[in-house]
Amino acid sequence: MKKLVEIRSQEFMCRERAMLDSERKIFWLAQAEEWEQRALDEIAFHFRECNLDSADSQAVAH
């Protein structure tokens, strides 16, 4: 989950830059969107891993 915190931090930084840099606002918002998608991908990966671990545990228990 540390990786997710780092990704969200990058997203936040890009959104802040968008507010401060009016000339490149579109660029920074696009960057923020990319970081947001990476965060969503990381969350999905984490849940897939958790589900695989859970399925493995259930298979061993039966």
PyMOL Python script that loads the backbone (N, CA, C, O; Angstrom):
from pymol import cmd

cmd.read_pdbstr("""\
ATOM      1  N   MET A   1       0.820  -1.208   0.000  1.00  0.00           N
ATOM      2  CA  MET A   1       0.000   0.000   0.000  1.00  0.00           C
ATOM      3  C   MET A   1       0.861   1.267   0.000  1.00  0.00           C
ATOM      4  O   MET A   1       0.383   2.360  -0.305  1.00  0.00           O
ATOM      5  N   LYS A   2       2.120   1.096   0.344  1.00  0.00           N
ATOM      6  CA  LYS A   2       3.017   2.254   0.314  1.00  0.00           C
ATOM      7  C   LYS A   2       3.092   2.831  -1.104  1.00  0.00           C
ATOM      8  O   LYS A   2       3.149   4.045  -1.301  1.00  0.00           O
ATOM      9  N   LYS A   3       3.091   1.917  -2.085  1.00  0.00           N
ATOM     10  CA  LYS A   3       3.148   2.348  -3.485  1.00  0.00           C
ATOM     11  C   LYS A   3       1.920   3.191  -3.837  1.00  0.00           C
ATOM     12  O   LYS A   3       2.033   4.184  -4.555  1.00  0.00           O
ATOM     13  N   LEU A   4       0.753   2.797  -3.333  1.00  0.00           N
ATOM     14  CA  LEU A   4      -0.473   3.555  -3.598  1.00  0.00           C
ATOM     15  C   LEU A   4      -0.374   4.968  -3.021  1.00  0.00           C
ATOM     16  O   LEU A   4      -0.806   5.931  -3.654  1.00  0.00           O
ATOM     17  N   VAL A   5       0.185   5.087  -1.839  1.00  0.00           N
ATOM     18  CA  VAL A   5       0.357   6.410  -1.212  1.00  0.00           C
ATOM     19  C   VAL A   5       1.261   7.284  -2.076  1.00  0.00           C
ATOM     20  O   VAL A   5       0.990   8.471  -2.262  1.00  0.00           O
ATOM     21  N   GLU A   6       2.330   6.700  -2.601  1.00  0.00           N
ATOM     22  CA  GLU A   6       3.249   7.450  -3.458  1.00  0.00           C
ATOM     23  C   GLU A   6       2.558   7.897  -4.748  1.00  0.00           C
ATOM     24  O   GLU A   6       2.745   9.025  -5.203  1.00  0.00           O
ATOM     25  N   ILE A   7       1.765   7.006  -5.326  1.00  0.00           N
ATOM     26  CA  ILE A   7       1.049   7.334  -6.563  1.00  0.00           C
ATOM     27  C   ILE A   7       0.050   8.462  -6.314  1.00  0.00           C
ATOM     28  O   ILE A   7      -0.023   9.413  -7.092  1.00  0.00           O
ATOM     29  N   ARG A   8      -0.715   8.355  -5.235  1.00  0.00           N
ATOM     30  CA  ARG A   8      -1.688   9.408  -4.909  1.00  0.00           C
ATOM     31  C   ARG A   8      -0.989  10.733  -4.624  1.00  0.00           C
ATOM     32  O   ARG A   8      -1.521  11.798  -4.938  1.00  0.00           O
ATOM     33  N   SER A   9       0.179  10.670  -4.040  1.00  0.00           N
ATOM     34  CA  SER A   9       0.952  11.884  -3.780  1.00  0.00           C
ATOM     35  C   SER A   9       1.338  12.572  -5.087  1.00  0.00           C
ATOM     36  O   SER A   9       1.258  13.795  -5.198  1.00  0.00           O
ATOM     37  N   GLN A  10       1.754  11.787  -6.068  1.00  0.00           N
ATOM     38  CA  GLN A  10       2.095  12.346  -7.385  1.00  0.00           C
ATOM     39  C   GLN A  10       0.863  12.967  -8.043  1.00  0.00           C
ATOM     40  O   GLN A  10       0.936  14.040  -8.642  1.00  0.00           O
ATOM     41  N   GLU A  11      -0.260  12.278  -7.921  1.00  0.00           N
ATOM     42  CA  GLU A  11      -1.502  12.810  -8.486  1.00  0.00           C
ATOM     43  C   GLU A  11      -1.838  14.157  -7.845  1.00  0.00           C
ATOM     44  O   GLU A  11      -2.175  15.117  -8.538  1.00  0.00           O
ATOM     45  N   PHE A  12      -1.742  14.216  -6.518  1.00  0.00           N
ATOM     46  CA  PHE A  12      -2.048  15.447  -5.795  1.00  0.00           C
ATOM     47  C   PHE A  12      -1.112  16.579  -6.226  1.00  0.00           C
ATOM     48  O   PHE A  12      -1.549  17.712  -6.425  1.00  0.00           O
ATOM     49  N   MET A  13       0.177  16.264  -6.368  1.00  0.00           N
ATOM     50  CA  MET A  13       1.148  17.275  -6.778  1.00  0.00           C
ATOM     51  C   MET A  13       0.794  17.840  -8.154  1.00  0.00           C
ATOM     52  O   MET A  13       0.882  19.047  -8.377  1.00  0.00           O
ATOM     53  N   CYS A  14       0.393  16.962  -9.073  1.00  0.00           N
ATOM     54  CA  CYS A  14       0.010  17.424 -10.414  1.00  0.00           C
ATOM     55  C   CYS A  14      -1.223  18.325 -10.353  1.00  0.00           C
ATOM     56  O   CYS A  14      -1.298  19.329 -11.061  1.00  0.00           O
ATOM     57  N   ARG A  15      -2.180  17.967  -9.514  1.00  0.00           N
ATOM     58  CA  ARG A  15      -3.378  18.802  -9.387  1.00  0.00           C
ATOM     59  C   ARG A  15      -3.039  20.166  -8.785  1.00  0.00           C
ATOM     60  O   ARG A  15      -3.603  21.183  -9.187  1.00  0.00           O
ATOM     61  N   GLU A  16      -2.128  20.183  -7.831  1.00  0.00           N
ATOM     62  CA  GLU A  16      -1.673  21.463  -7.267  1.00  0.00           C
ATOM     63  C   GLU A  16      -0.986  22.309  -8.329  1.00  0.00           C
ATOM     64  O   GLU A  16      -1.237  23.510  -8.436  1.00  0.00           O
ATOM     65  N   ARG A  17      -0.110  21.670  -9.120  1.00  0.00           N
ATOM     66  CA  ARG A  17       0.589  22.393 -10.177  1.00  0.00           C
ATOM     67  C   ARG A  17      -0.398  22.974 -11.183  1.00  0.00           C
ATOM     68  O   ARG A  17      -0.198  24.077 -11.692  1.00  0.00           O
ATOM     69  N   ALA A  18      -1.460  22.230 -11.468  1.00  0.00           N
ATOM     70  CA  ALA A  18      -2.481  22.700 -12.409  1.00  0.00           C
ATOM     71  C   ALA A  18      -3.116  23.990 -11.900  1.00  0.00           C
ATOM     72  O   ALA A  18      -3.417  24.895 -12.679  1.00  0.00           O
ATOM     73  N   MET A  19      -3.315  24.065 -10.594  1.00  0.00           N
ATOM     74  CA  MET A  19      -3.925  25.278 -10.031  1.00  0.00           C
ATOM     75  C   MET A  19      -2.958  26.464 -10.075  1.00  0.00           C
ATOM     76  O   MET A  19      -3.380  27.615 -10.191  1.00  0.00           O
ATOM     77  N   LEU A  20      -1.665  26.172  -9.984  1.00  0.00           N
ATOM     78  CA  LEU A  20      -0.671  27.254  -9.914  1.00  0.00           C
ATOM     79  C   LEU A  20      -0.116  27.661 -11.275  1.00  0.00           C
ATOM     80  O   LEU A  20       0.367  28.782 -11.429  1.00  0.00           O
ATOM     81  N   ASP A  21      -0.175  26.791 -12.243  1.00  0.00           N
ATOM     82  CA  ASP A  21       0.424  27.029 -13.554  1.00  0.00           C
ATOM     83  C   ASP A  21      -0.682  27.099 -14.615  1.00  0.00           C
ATOM     84  O   ASP A  21      -0.976  26.109 -15.285  1.00  0.00           O
ATOM     85  N   SER A  22      -1.280  28.270 -14.753  1.00  0.00           N
ATOM     86  CA  SER A  22      -2.427  28.410 -15.648  1.00  0.00           C
ATOM     87  C   SER A  22      -2.066  28.148 -17.110  1.00  0.00           C
ATOM     88  O   SER A  22      -2.908  27.689 -17.882  1.00  0.00           O
ATOM     89  N   GLU A  23      -0.830  28.433 -17.494  1.00  0.00           N
ATOM     90  CA  GLU A  23      -0.408  28.217 -18.879  1.00  0.00           C
ATOM     91  C   GLU A  23      -0.340  26.732 -19.229  1.00  0.00           C
ATOM     92  O   GLU A  23      -0.556  26.355 -20.380  1.00  0.00           O
ATOM     93  N   ARG A  24      -0.041  25.888 -18.237  1.00  0.00           N
ATOM     94  CA  ARG A  24       0.121  24.445 -18.492  1.00  0.00           C
ATOM     95  C   ARG A  24      -0.909  23.622 -17.703  1.00  0.00           C
ATOM     96  O   ARG A  24      -0.698  22.444 -17.414  1.00  0.00           O
ATOM     97  N   LYS A  25      -2.012  24.268 -17.372  1.00  0.00           N
ATOM     98  CA  LYS A  25      -3.041  23.612 -16.570  1.00  0.00           C
ATOM     99  C   LYS A  25      -3.513  22.303 -17.202  1.00  0.00           C
ATOM    100  O   LYS A  25      -3.636  21.288 -16.516  1.00  0.00           O
ATOM    101  N   ILE A  26      -3.776  22.328 -18.498  1.00  0.00           N
ATOM    102  CA  ILE A  26      -4.264  21.135 -19.199  1.00  0.00           C
ATOM    103  C   ILE A  26      -3.247  19.997 -19.080  1.00  0.00           C
ATOM    104  O   ILE A  26      -3.613  18.848 -18.833  1.00  0.00           O
ATOM    105  N   PHE A  27      -1.978  20.330 -19.258  1.00  0.00           N
ATOM    106  CA  PHE A  27      -0.917  19.329 -19.143  1.00  0.00           C
ATOM    107  C   PHE A  27      -0.922  18.696 -17.754  1.00  0.00           C
ATOM    108  O   PHE A  27      -0.903  17.472 -17.627  1.00  0.00           O
ATOM    109  N   TRP A  28      -0.946  19.529 -16.713  1.00  0.00           N
ATOM    110  CA  TRP A  28      -0.879  19.004 -15.348  1.00  0.00           C
ATOM    111  C   TRP A  28      -2.128  18.203 -14.982  1.00  0.00           C
ATOM    112  O   TRP A  28      -2.042  17.221 -14.245  1.00  0.00           O
ATOM    113  N   LEU A  29      -3.270  18.614 -15.487  1.00  0.00           N
ATOM    114  CA  LEU A  29      -4.485  17.822 -15.224  1.00  0.00           C
ATOM    115  C   LEU A  29      -4.421  16.468 -15.934  1.00  0.00           C
ATOM    116  O   LEU A  29      -4.876  15.458 -15.397  1.00  0.00           O
ATOM    117  N   ALA A  30      -3.862  16.454 -17.127  1.00  0.00           N
ATOM    118  CA  ALA A  30      -3.692  15.184 -17.841  1.00  0.00           C
ATOM    119  C   ALA A  30      -2.731  14.271 -17.084  1.00  0.00           C
ATOM    120  O   ALA A  30      -2.958  13.065 -16.980  1.00  0.00           O
ATOM    121  N   GLN A  31      -1.662  14.853 -16.558  1.00  0.00           N
ATOM    122  CA  GLN A  31      -0.723  14.073 -15.753  1.00  0.00           C
ATOM    123  C   GLN A  31      -1.426  13.508 -14.510  1.00  0.00           C
ATOM    124  O   GLN A  31      -1.226  12.348 -14.148  1.00  0.00           O
ATOM    125  N   ALA A  32      -2.232  14.324 -13.878  1.00  0.00           N
ATOM    126  CA  ALA A  32      -2.965  13.885 -12.688  1.00  0.00           C
ATOM    127  C   ALA A  32      -3.895  12.728 -13.031  1.00  0.00           C
ATOM    128  O   ALA A  32      -4.023  11.777 -12.260  1.00  0.00           O
ATOM    129  N   GLU A  33      -4.538  12.813 -14.183  1.00  0.00           N
ATOM    130  CA  GLU A  33      -5.427  11.731 -14.623  1.00  0.00           C
ATOM    131  C   GLU A  33      -4.646  10.426 -14.810  1.00  0.00           C
ATOM    132  O   GLU A  33      -5.123   9.347 -14.457  1.00  0.00           O
ATOM    133  N   GLU A  34      -3.447  10.544 -15.367  1.00  0.00           N
ATOM    134  CA  GLU A  34      -2.619   9.347 -15.550  1.00  0.00           C
ATOM    135  C   GLU A  34      -2.251   8.730 -14.202  1.00  0.00           C
ATOM    136  O   GLU A  34      -2.296   7.511 -14.043  1.00  0.00           O
ATOM    137  N   TRP A  35      -1.887   9.573 -13.230  1.00  0.00           N
ATOM    138  CA  TRP A  35      -1.563   9.069 -11.894  1.00  0.00           C
ATOM    139  C   TRP A  35      -2.799   8.462 -11.219  1.00  0.00           C
ATOM    140  O   TRP A  35      -2.700   7.460 -10.511  1.00  0.00           O
ATOM    141  N   GLU A  36      -3.950   9.076 -11.446  1.00  0.00           N
ATOM    142  CA  GLU A  36      -5.182   8.533 -10.875  1.00  0.00           C
ATOM    143  C   GLU A  36      -5.459   7.136 -11.435  1.00  0.00           C
ATOM    144  O   GLU A  36      -5.855   6.232 -10.699  1.00  0.00           O
ATOM    145  N   GLN A  37      -5.246   6.968 -12.746  1.00  0.00           N
ATOM    146  CA  GLN A  37      -5.461   5.659 -13.354  1.00  0.00           C
ATOM    147  C   GLN A  37      -4.472   4.633 -12.805  1.00  0.00           C
ATOM    148  O   GLN A  37      -4.829   3.475 -12.586  1.00  0.00           O
ATOM    149  N   ARG A  38      -3.232   5.059 -12.586  1.00  0.00           N
ATOM    150  CA  ARG A  38      -2.248   4.150 -11.986  1.00  0.00           C
ATOM    151  C   ARG A  38      -2.692   3.721 -10.587  1.00  0.00           C
ATOM    152  O   ARG A  38      -2.518   2.566 -10.199  1.00  0.00           O
ATOM    153  N   ALA A  39      -3.262   4.655  -9.839  1.00  0.00           N
ATOM    154  CA  ALA A  39      -3.751   4.331  -8.495  1.00  0.00           C
ATOM    155  C   ALA A  39      -4.880   3.312  -8.577  1.00  0.00           C
ATOM    156  O   ALA A  39      -4.912   2.357  -7.801  1.00  0.00           O
ATOM    157  N   LEU A  40      -5.789   3.505  -9.498  1.00  0.00           N
ATOM    158  CA  LEU A  40      -6.891   2.555  -9.661  1.00  0.00           C
ATOM    159  C   LEU A  40      -6.370   1.182 -10.086  1.00  0.00           C
ATOM    160  O   LEU A  40      -6.871   0.154  -9.629  1.00  0.00           O
ATOM    161  N   ASP A  41      -5.370   1.169 -10.959  1.00  0.00           N
ATOM    162  CA  ASP A  41      -4.761  -0.092 -11.377  1.00  0.00           C
ATOM    163  C   ASP A  41      -4.090  -0.787 -10.188  1.00  0.00           C
ATOM    164  O   ASP A  41      -4.178  -2.006 -10.041  1.00  0.00           O
ATOM    165  N   GLU A  42      -3.432  -0.012  -9.355  1.00  0.00           N
ATOM    166  CA  GLU A  42      -2.762  -0.566  -8.178  1.00  0.00           C
ATOM    167  C   GLU A  42      -3.781  -1.157  -7.199  1.00  0.00           C
ATOM    168  O   GLU A  42      -3.553  -2.224  -6.628  1.00  0.00           O
ATOM    169  N   ILE A  43      -4.891  -0.469  -7.010  1.00  0.00           N
ATOM    170  CA  ILE A  43      -5.951  -0.966  -6.131  1.00  0.00           C
ATOM    171  C   ILE A  43      -6.513  -2.274  -6.684  1.00  0.00           C
ATOM    172  O   ILE A  43      -6.704  -3.237  -5.940  1.00  0.00           O
ATOM    173  N   ALA A  44      -6.776  -2.306  -7.980  1.00  0.00           N
ATOM    174  CA  ALA A  44      -7.313  -3.516  -8.610  1.00  0.00           C
ATOM    175  C   ALA A  44      -6.325  -4.670  -8.466  1.00  0.00           C
ATOM    176  O   ALA A  44      -6.729  -5.798  -8.181  1.00  0.00           O
ATOM    177  N   PHE A  45      -5.050  -4.404  -8.658  1.00  0.00           N
ATOM    178  CA  PHE A  45      -4.026  -5.424  -8.513  1.00  0.00           C
ATOM    179  C   PHE A  45      -4.015  -5.966  -7.088  1.00  0.00           C
ATOM    180  O   PHE A  45      -3.935  -7.176  -6.875  1.00  0.00           O
ATOM    181  N   HIS A  46      -4.094  -5.071  -6.124  1.00  0.00           N
ATOM    182  CA  HIS A  46      -4.087  -5.469  -4.712  1.00  0.00           C
ATOM    183  C   HIS A  46      -5.272  -6.386  -4.406  1.00  0.00           C
ATOM    184  O   HIS A  46      -5.108  -7.404  -3.733  1.00  0.00           O
ATOM    185  N   PHE A  47      -6.453  -6.035  -4.892  1.00  0.00           N
ATOM    186  CA  PHE A  47      -7.625  -6.864  -4.624  1.00  0.00           C
ATOM    187  C   PHE A  47      -7.543  -8.216  -5.327  1.00  0.00           C
ATOM    188  O   PHE A  47      -7.983  -9.229  -4.782  1.00  0.00           O
ATOM    189  N   ARG A  48      -6.979  -8.234  -6.540  1.00  0.00           N
ATOM    190  CA  ARG A  48      -6.787  -9.519  -7.217  1.00  0.00           C
ATOM    191  C   ARG A  48      -5.858 -10.418  -6.402  1.00  0.00           C
ATOM    192  O   ARG A  48      -6.115 -11.611  -6.240  1.00  0.00           O
ATOM    193  N   GLU A  49      -4.778  -9.830  -5.894  1.00  0.00           N
ATOM    194  CA  GLU A  49      -3.830 -10.588  -5.077  1.00  0.00           C
ATOM    195  C   GLU A  49      -4.513 -11.113  -3.811  1.00  0.00           C
ATOM    196  O   GLU A  49      -4.321 -12.267  -3.430  1.00  0.00           O
ATOM    197  N   CYS A  50      -5.304 -10.265  -3.165  1.00  0.00           N
ATOM    198  CA  CYS A  50      -6.010 -10.674  -1.948  1.00  0.00           C
ATOM    199  C   CYS A  50      -6.994 -11.800  -2.254  1.00  0.00           C
ATOM    200  O   CYS A  50      -7.110 -12.752  -1.482  1.00  0.00           O
ATOM    201  N   ASN A  51      -7.692 -11.696  -3.361  1.00  0.00           N
ATOM    202  CA  ASN A  51      -8.654 -12.736  -3.732  1.00  0.00           C
ATOM    203  C   ASN A  51      -7.955 -14.049  -4.052  1.00  0.00           C
ATOM    204  O   ASN A  51      -8.467 -15.118  -3.719  1.00  0.00           O
ATOM    205  N   LEU A  52      -6.795 -13.982  -4.694  1.00  0.00           N
ATOM    206  CA  LEU A  52      -6.045 -15.200  -4.985  1.00  0.00           C
ATOM    207  C   LEU A  52      -5.575 -15.854  -3.688  1.00  0.00           C
ATOM    208  O   LEU A  52      -5.658 -17.073  -3.535  1.00  0.00           O
ATOM    209  N   ASP A  53      -5.079 -15.033  -2.749  1.00  0.00           N
ATOM    210  CA  ASP A  53      -4.632 -15.559  -1.459  1.00  0.00           C
ATOM    211  C   ASP A  53      -5.801 -16.194  -0.713  1.00  0.00           C
ATOM    212  O   ASP A  53      -5.658 -17.258  -0.110  1.00  0.00           O
ATOM    213  N   SER A  54      -6.943 -15.544  -0.758  1.00  0.00           N
ATOM    214  CA  SER A  54      -8.138 -16.062  -0.084  1.00  0.00           C
ATOM    215  C   SER A  54      -8.588 -17.373  -0.710  1.00  0.00           C
ATOM    216  O   SER A  54      -8.948 -18.307   0.006  1.00  0.00           O
ATOM    217  N   ALA A  55      -8.573 -17.454  -2.023  1.00  0.00           N
ATOM    218  CA  ALA A  55      -8.972 -18.674  -2.719  1.00  0.00           C
ATOM    219  C   ALA A  55      -8.013 -19.809  -2.409  1.00  0.00           C
ATOM    220  O   ALA A  55      -8.432 -20.951  -2.223  1.00  0.00           O
ATOM    221  N   ASP A  56      -6.715 -19.491  -2.352  1.00  0.00           N
ATOM    222  CA  ASP A  56      -5.720 -20.504  -2.009  1.00  0.00           C
ATOM    223  C   ASP A  56      -5.929 -21.016  -0.592  1.00  0.00           C
ATOM    224  O   ASP A  56      -5.836 -22.218  -0.344  1.00  0.00           O
ATOM    225  N   SER A  57      -6.210 -20.111   0.333  1.00  0.00           N
ATOM    226  CA  SER A  57      -6.457 -20.500   1.723  1.00  0.00           C
ATOM    227  C   SER A  57      -7.676 -21.385   1.846  1.00  0.00           C
ATOM    228  O   SER A  57      -7.667 -22.352   2.608  1.00  0.00           O
ATOM    229  N   GLN A  58      -8.724 -21.070   1.110  1.00  0.00           N
ATOM    230  CA  GLN A  58      -9.950 -21.879   1.151  1.00  0.00           C
ATOM    231  C   GLN A  58      -9.717 -23.258   0.537  1.00  0.00           C
ATOM    232  O   GLN A  58     -10.262 -24.251   1.020  1.00  0.00           O
ATOM    233  N   ALA A  59      -8.923 -23.325  -0.511  1.00  0.00           N
ATOM    234  CA  ALA A  59      -8.632 -24.599  -1.161  1.00  0.00           C
ATOM    235  C   ALA A  59      -7.843 -25.511  -0.223  1.00  0.00           C
ATOM    236  O   ALA A  59      -8.087 -26.717  -0.180  1.00  0.00           O
ATOM    237  N   VAL A  60      -6.901 -24.941   0.524  1.00  0.00           N
ATOM    238  CA  VAL A  60      -6.098 -25.705   1.466  1.00  0.00           C
ATOM    239  C   VAL A  60      -6.960 -26.193   2.634  1.00  0.00           C
ATOM    240  O   VAL A  60      -6.765 -27.302   3.131  1.00  0.00           O
ATOM    241  N   ALA A  61      -7.912 -25.364   3.071  1.00  0.00           N
ATOM    242  CA  ALA A  61      -8.756 -25.694   4.215  1.00  0.00           C
ATOM    243  C   ALA A  61      -9.725 -26.837   3.901  1.00  0.00           C
ATOM    244  O   ALA A  61     -10.165 -27.541   4.811  1.00  0.00           O
ATOM    245  N   HIS A  62     -10.060 -27.027   2.619  1.00  0.00           N
ATOM    246  CA  HIS A  62     -11.028 -28.081   2.277  1.00  0.00           C
ATOM    247  C   HIS A  62     -10.372 -29.357   1.947  1.00  0.00           C
ATOM    248  O   HIS A  62     -11.050 -30.338   1.639  1.00  0.00           O
TER     249      HIS A  62
END
""", "prot")
cmd.dss("prot")
cmd.show_as("cartoon", "prot")
cmd.util.cbc("prot")
cmd.orient("prot")
